[in-house]
Amino acid sequence: MHTSSHTVLYDPDGLIEAELPLDREPYECLVKAVLAWTGEDTLADRDYEQIALQLTGHARAVASDVRRRADQLPKSSGPRALADVVLREAEGRLSAPIEGTVHCVQNRARMVRALYERLDGLEAAHAPERAAPSGS
């Protein structure tokens, strides 16, 4: 007898994820706090690792949004080219092993900030398309 209450979703294109807005504010606050750190390490290595894991997971989610938005633009557009550069940089940085250091956490925070800046740039690039006059 099968009594599982779990549903397995098949979503190879990530469309379910695309419908969910990112909870941006808490991560922006975390990024701001992390980038304000100065001086000596005051947390345990495991604490830094946990913060880095949180930022890494969120950076990957934002990178997915950046990729989806960039793919909607023509390949020759400047905003898409810049998004591709930022995404390649993010891929490289996020594939580096996580260390329990301030430096590692701050690098992840900078990556989240850069990805949000690029996402905002792509939103602005799409805005003229949505606001284009309708031939009246």
N, C-alpha and C positions, 0 to 999 in steps of 0.2 A: 504494500500500500504506500502510495506517494503522498506525503503530507507537507511538502515544502510550500512555504508561502512566498518564496522568492520568484521574481520574474527576470528572465534574462533578456536583455534588449540587444538587438543587432543593429548597430549604428556605425557602419564603417566610415561614413562621411562626417561624423561628429555633428549632425544636425540638431540632436537633442541638446547638446552642450551649447550650440550657437543660440538657442532660444533663451538660455538662462543668463541674465545680466550678472556680471562680476560684482561682488561686494567690494567696491573700490575703496571706500573711505577708511575702513580699518587698516588696510594695507598701506595706504598713503600715510596714515599716522605712524605706522610701524617704520616705514621707510624714513620718514622725517626724523623719528627718534633715533634710529640706528645711525643715520648719517650725522647726527649731532654728537655722537659719542666721541670723546677725546681722551687722550691719556692712556692709562694702564687698563688692562683687562680686569674687570671687576666681577664677572660672572664665571661660573664653572664652564669648562669646555663643553659639557653636554648641553648646557643652556644655549650656548652659541650655536651648537650643531642643530638644536631644535628650531631656533629662529631661522637659521639658514635653510633648513628643510621647508619651513613654512613659506619663506620667500621664493625658494626654488619652485615649489608646487604652484604658487600663484604666478610666477613669471612664465611658467609653461602655459598656464591658462590664458594669460594676456597675449603671449606669443601666438596662440591659436587664433585669438580674435584678430590680431594684427594680420596674420596670414589670410584669414577669410576676407577681411576688408581689402587687403592689397590685391587679392586675386580678382576682385571686382573691377579693378582699374586696368586700362590698357597697359600692355607690357612696356611700352615706350614712355610711360608717364614718369615724371620726376618723383612724385610721392611713392610710387610703387618701387622704383629703384632704391630709394632711401630705405623703405621698409625691408627690402631684400637684404641690404647691408646690415641693418639693425638685427634682423632675424638670424643672419649668419653669425654675427657677433654673439648673440644670445645663445645660440646652439653651442658655440665653442665654450663660452663661460659656464653655461649650465651643465656641460658634460664633465667639467673639472670636479674632482672629488671634494666633498664638503669637509672642511676643517673646523675645529672648535676654536676659531679665532675671531677677533673683531674685524680684521682685514677681510676674511672670507665673507662674513655677514655683510659688511659694508659693500663689498663687490656685488653681492646678490641684490642688495637694496638699490644700488646704482642701476643694475640691469632692469629691475622692475620699473624704476623711474623712467629710464630710456624707452622701455616698451610702451608705457602709458603716454609718453610724449609722442611717440610714433603713431599710436592708436588715435590720439587727438588730431594729429596731422592728417591722418587718413579720413577721419570724420570731416574735417574741414575741406578736404579735397572732394568729398562726396557732396558736401553742402551745395555748391553751385549747380550740380546736376539736379538736385531736388528742387532748387529755387528757380530753375530756368523758366522764363515766361512761356506761356502756352499760346503762342501765335495769335493773340487777339488784337 
